[in-house]
């Protein structure tokens, strides 16, 4: 399961029992939810910024979690113990012992500063990553609103591929050797027992068009059947999992999130990686939020398909 309360994030699309929210209402509700999350994340980051420098500034505490710092602290304590023993016995303190104490204190201070610099750099990277996630979600919502309102001449399929999935795939591909692929799977129109890959990023065009795996034989069926997000940090540990021999890269991690329309599950949003344990808590939350945007777009597209079918049938 994802480390994320999916029901909380999907409440924007549910409304009161028996009430179906309009497209604009769902989009506005999801936008408010995203703003609340962004504010909470910024607040957490600001509190961390006050805590980490304090931690890094405490020399001995910083040294206690660093191998070099531990060794220097041990030498310093030994030198101080020897000085105390000499003073207690009334002897003089050799110059080399005093020099050793000064060098140890200086070295420990240096190690503490280095650790603080590493912690601050890691914090900046983490805050930058969250900001990038928030920007993409905001841009996706803005673009979706323009598509729905007709301000831009673009279809939902183009929007999902170009404005949502492809930028997200680039953001999540942090390691040069890692291959991240995103896809939206819906039951096939002609055979509801098979998956159809409607939209994707990172998958080849041929692979996307030929994708027709039985739903019951995929790990994604759990999210589709249970209605809950699923995360497999190592797919090779799943006895029911089989690698796709035609895939351009093996799948070692999988996040699968159901796509809701009211009380109905239309399909799943999958994120796969060639690396094991590829998606941490922040990435899982980002994917769950992205699934909300995708759900709105797919719902609009699905309703349009149904309206077109009804129009083709004509009045009875």
Phi, psi and omega per residue, in radians:
X1 nan 2.654 3.090
X2 -1.304 2.620 3.039
X3 -1.426 1.107 -2.977
X4 -2.847 2.384 3.127
X5 -1.482 1.669 -3.072
X6 -1.151 -0.641 -3.114
X7 -1.092 -0.602 3.100
X8 -1.142 -0.736 -3.078
X9 -1.333 -0.375 -3.104
X10 -1.704 -0.004 -3.084
X11 -1.100 -0.418 3.124
X12 -1.044 -0.480 -3.057
X13 -1.692 -0.081 -3.047
X14 -1.608 -0.843 -3.094
X15 1.216 -2.965 3.095
X16 -1.253 2.711 -3.141
X17 -0.946 2.265 3.108
X18 1.406 -0.005 -3.129
X19 -1.877 2.239 3.117
X20 -1.836 2.045 -3.115
X21 -1.265 2.617 3.080
X22 -1.270 2.931 -3.127
X23 -1.056 -0.807 -3.117
X24 -1.142 -0.687 3.124
X25 -1.096 -0.762 3.130
X26 -1.125 -0.707 3.138
X27 -1.130 -0.759 3.130
X28 -1.152 -0.706 3.116
X29 -1.102 -0.729 3.139
X30 -1.196 -0.638 3.109
X31 -1.089 -0.744 3.109
X32 -1.088 -0.694 3.116
X33 -1.097 -0.729 3.141
X34 -1.129 -0.703 3.120
X35 -1.095 -0.757 3.125
X36 -1.068 -0.753 3.134
X37 -1.096 -0.734 -3.123
X38 -1.109 -0.707 3.129
X39 -1.136 -0.742 3.107
X40 -1.077 -0.716 -3.120
X41 -1.160 -0.714 3.115
X42 -1.115 -0.711 3.115
X43 -1.071 -0.733 3.103
X44 -1.092 -0.721 -3.109
X45 -1.155 -0.698 -3.137
X46 -1.158 -0.661 3.108
X47 -1.176 -0.627 3.103
X48 -1.135 -0.634 -3.109
X49 -1.124 -0.513 3.089
X50 -1.397 -0.418 -3.052
X51 -1.527 -0.715 -3.062
X52 -1.139 -0.795 3.100
X53 -1.046 -0.618 3.094
X54 -1.120 -0.746 3.123
X55 -1.110 -0.753 -3.141
X56 -1.203 -0.478 -3.107
X57 -1.326 -0.284 3.120
X58 -1.493 1.783 -2.960
X59 -1.002 -0.889 -3.031
X60 -1.225 -0.602 3.097
X61 -1.204 -0.670 3.087
X62 -1.146 -0.694 -3.140
X63 -1.163 -0.484 -3.075
X64 -1.204 -0.343 -3.133
X65 -1.904 0.190 3.122
X66 -2.103 2.343 -3.073
X67 -1.036 -0.823 3.127
X68 -1.128 -0.667 3.121
X69 -1.116 -0.666 3.110
X70 -1.091 -0.764 -3.125
X71 -1.114 -0.769 3.140
X72 -1.148 -0.684 3.114
X73 -1.116 -0.696 3.106
X74 -1.091 -0.753 3.104
X75 -1.107 -0.749 -3.134
X76 -1.095 -0.791 -3.138
X77 -1.115 -0.664 3.109
X78 -1.124 -0.746 3.129
X79 -1.132 -0.727 3.118
X80 -1.146 -0.644 3.092
X81 -1.140 -0.697 3.121
X82 -1.149 -0.700 3.092
X83 -1.087 -0.776 3.139
X84 -1.080 -0.682 3.129
X85 -1.137 -0.745 3.136
X86 -1.135 -0.726 3.124
X87 -1.136 -0.701 -3.132
X88 -1.120 -0.619 3.125
X89 -1.478 -0.045 3.109
X90 1.437 0.235 -3.133
X91 -1.548 2.999 3.113
X92 -1.548 2.704 -3.130
X93 -1.622 2.063 3.132
X94 -1.084 2.601 -3.112
X95 -1.110 -0.572 -3.080
X96 -1.203 -0.522 3.100
X97 -1.223 -0.759 3.098
X98 -1.071 -0.712 3.115
X99 -1.114 -0.691 3.127
X100 -1.101 -0.698 3.118
X101 -1.099 -0.809 -3.140
X102 -1.059 -0.770 -3.124
X103 -1.135 -0.702 3.135
X104 -1.140 -0.770 3.126
X105 -1.074 -0.756 3.128
X106 -1.103 -0.774 -3.117
X107 -1.146 -0.697 3.129
X108 -1.135 -0.702 3.093
X109 -1.085 -0.690 3.123
X110 -1.133 -0.769 3.113
X111 -1.076 -0.710 3.116
X112 -1.090 -0.735 3.118
X113 -1.139 -0.691 3.116
X114 -1.102 -0.740 3.133
X115 -1.148 -0.702 3.117
X116 -1.111 -0.687 3.114
X117 -1.124 -0.706 3.112
X118 -1.144 -0.733 3.136
X119 -1.116 -0.731 -3.127
X120 -1.174 -0.668 3.098
X121 -1.139 -0.708 3.107
X122 -1.132 -0.670 3.120
X123 -1.147 -0.728 3.119
X124 -1.096 -0.711 3.103
X125 -1.110 -0.721 -3.115
X126 -1.161 -0.770 3.114
X127 -1.114 -0.716 3.108
X128 -1.084 -0.662 3.126
X129 -1.142 -0.788 3.112
X130 -1.100 -0.683 3.115
X131 -1.117 -0.666 3.116
X132 -1.141 -0.714 3.078
X133 -1.055 -0.819 -3.100
X134 -1.111 -0.702 3.131
X135 -1.097 -0.740 -3.121
X136 -1.165 -0.724 3.111
X137 -1.104 -0.714 3.126
X138 -1.152 -0.760 3.118
X139 -1.102 -0.674 3.123
X140 -1.126 -0.725 3.114
X141 -1.140 -0.725 3.120
X142 -1.087 -0.792 -3.137
X143 -1.124 -0.713 3.139
X144 -1.116 -0.701 3.122
X145 -1.092 -0.685 3.132
X146 -1.197 -0.641 3.115
X147 -1.169 -0.798 -3.115
X148 -1.127 -0.706 -3.107
X149 -1.347 -0.217 3.131
X150 1.504 0.188 3.130
X151 -1.170 -0.502 3.089
X152 -2.110 2.554 -3.119
X153 -1.563 1.448 -3.126
X154 -2.539 2.508 3.104
X155 -1.567 2.736 -3.136
X156 -0.988 -0.777 3.126
X157 -1.002 -0.752 3.105
X158 -1.113 -0.742 3.138
X159 -1.050 -0.805 -3.100
X160 -1.118 -0.749 -3.130
X161 -1.201 -0.898 -2.958
X162 -1.514 -0.633 -3.021
X163 -1.730 -0.337 -3.077
X164 -1.989 -1.082 -2.973
X165 -1.272 -0.809 -3.079
X166 -1.128 -0.796 3.060
X167 -1.088 -0.688 3.129
X168 -1.122 -0.675 3.127
X169 -1.112 -0.671 3.102
X170 -1.191 -0.672 -3.139
X171 -1.133 -0.713 -3.068
X172 -1.363 -0.303 -3.132
X173 -1.454 1.395 -3.047
X174 -1.433 -0.617 -3.106
X175 -1.686 2.443 -3.129
X176 -1.017 -0.643 -3.080
X177 -1.500 -0.183 -3.093
X178 -1.418 2.436 3.096
X179 -2.053 1.937 3.120
X180 -1.816 2.348 3.119
X181 -2.299 2.410 -3.136
X182 -2.076 2.568 3.139
X183 -2.726 2.660 3.008
X184 -1.991 2.031 -3.110
X185 -1.868 2.289 3.052
X186 -2.222 2.644 3.048
X187 -1.004 2.437 -3.111
X188 -1.094 2.509 -3.112
X189 -1.119 -0.632 -3.085
X190 -1.541 -0.455 -3.122
X191 -2.483 1.768 -3.054
X192 -1.197 -0.080 3.101
X193 -1.530 -0.126 -3.109
X194 -1.962 2.587 3.013
X195 -1.412 2.569 2.964
X196 -2.180 2.225 3.132
X197 -1.506 1.797 -3.048
X198 -1.441 -0.737 -3.122
X199 -2.408 2.624 -3.067
X200 -2.817 2.906 3.002
X201 -2.564 2.247 -3.119
X202 1.687 -0.346 3.078
X203 -1.520 2.583 3.075
X204 -1.241 2.729 -3.140
X205 -1.098 -0.718 3.134
X206 -1.116 -0.774 3.122
X207 -1.085 -0.664 3.121
X208 -1.143 -0.791 -3.105
X209 -1.206 -0.585 -3.085
X210 -1.557 -0.090 -3.082
X211 -1.192 2.027 3.136
X212 -2.681 1.050 -3.100
X213 -1.514 2.511 3.050
X214 -1.040 2.292 -3.114
X215 -1.005 -0.691 -3.081
X216 -1.156 -0.287 -3.094
X217 -1.762 0.175 -3.115
X218 -2.030 2.672 3.065
X219 -1.168 -0.472 -3.114
X220 -1.123 -0.291 -3.135
X221 -1.097 -0.490 -3.126
X222 -1.103 -0.781 3.107
X223 -1.165 -0.651 -3.115
X224 -1.205 -0.697 -3.085
X225 -1.469 -0.658 -3.074
X226 -1.555 -0.355 -3.124
X227 1.279 0.379 -3.139
X228 -2.224 2.504 3.093
X229 -1.100 2.557 -3.127
X230 -2.265 2.543 3.090
X231 -2.377 2.196 3.049
X232 -2.025 1.796 -3.125
X233 -1.194 -0.391 3.097
X234 -2.501 1.717 -3.067
X235 -1.172 -0.401 -3.113
X236 -1.174 -0.300 3.112
X237 -1.415 -0.151 -3.136
X238 -1.577 2.060 -3.080
X239 -1.137 -0.477 -3.121
X240 -1.435 -0.123 -3.061
X241 -1.509 2.433 3.066
X242 -2.297 2.239 3.102
X243 -1.154 2.535 3.067
X244 -1.415 1.980 -3.087
X245 -1.137 -0.329 -3.119
X246 -1.652 -0.037 -3.099
X247 -1.221 2.588 -3.137
X248 -1.264 -0.340 3.105
X249 -2.667 2.590 -3.138
X250 -1.188 2.724 3.096
X251 -1.826 2.057 -3.123
X252 -2.009 -0.356 3.067
X253 -2.308 2.530 -3.124
X254 -2.527 2.269 2.935
X255 -2.001 2.225 -3.128
X256 -2.248 2.148 -3.029
X257 -2.197 2.256 -3.140
X258 -1.189 2.572 3.079
X259 -1.825 1.973 -3.054
X260 -1.702 2.538 2.887
X261 -2.307 1.709 -3.005
X262 1.138 -2.116 3.131
X263 -1.724 0.129 -3.101
X264 -1.894 2.435 3.068
X265 -1.681 2.071 -3.116
X266 -1.487 -0.526 -3.087
X267 3.082 -2.675 -3.128
X268 -2.401 2.678 3.007
X269 -1.899 2.076 -3.088
X270 -1.920 2.447 2.970
X271 -2.223 2.130 -3.122
X272 -2.168 2.674 3.135
X273 -2.393 2.644 3.087
X274 -1.384 -0.117 3.140
X275 -1.810 2.577 3.040
X276 -1.341 2.582 3.119
X277 0.890 0.807 -3.005
X278 -1.395 -0.419 -2.998
X279 -1.981 1.942 3.104
X280 -1.460 -3.068 -3.067
X281 -1.044 -0.722 -3.123
X282 -1.116 -0.726 3.138
X283 -1.207 -0.637 3.093
X284 -1.135 -0.705 3.102
X285 -1.145 -0.712 3.088
X286 -1.058 -0.779 3.141
X287 -1.133 -0.689 3.118
X288 -1.138 -0.687 3.090
X289 -1.179 -0.705 3.108
X290 -1.102 -0.622 3.099
X291 -1.080 -0.550 3.081
X292 -1.132 -0.747 3.081
X293 -1.096 -0.774 3.141
X294 -1.087 -0.682 -3.129
X295 -1.077 -0.717 3.102
X296 -1.089 -0.806 -3.109
X297 -1.132 -0.773 -3.133
X298 -1.155 -0.648 3.114
X299 -1.089 -0.751 3.112
X300 -1.116 -0.785 3.129
X301 -1.100 -0.756 -3.122
X302 -1.113 -0.722 3.122
X303 -1.140 -0.661 3.097
X304 -1.113 -0.672 3.098
X305 -1.114 -0.745 3.131
X306 -1.144 -0.694 3.128
X307 -1.124 -0.681 3.138
X308 -1.148 -0.692 3.119
X309 -1.139 -0.739 3.131
X310 -1.113 -0.643 -3.141
X311 -1.185 -0.666 3.138
X312 -1.156 -0.621 -3.136
X313 -1.192 -0.608 -3.119
X314 1.378 3.052 -3.141
X315 -1.202 2.497 3.123
X316 -1.436 nan nan
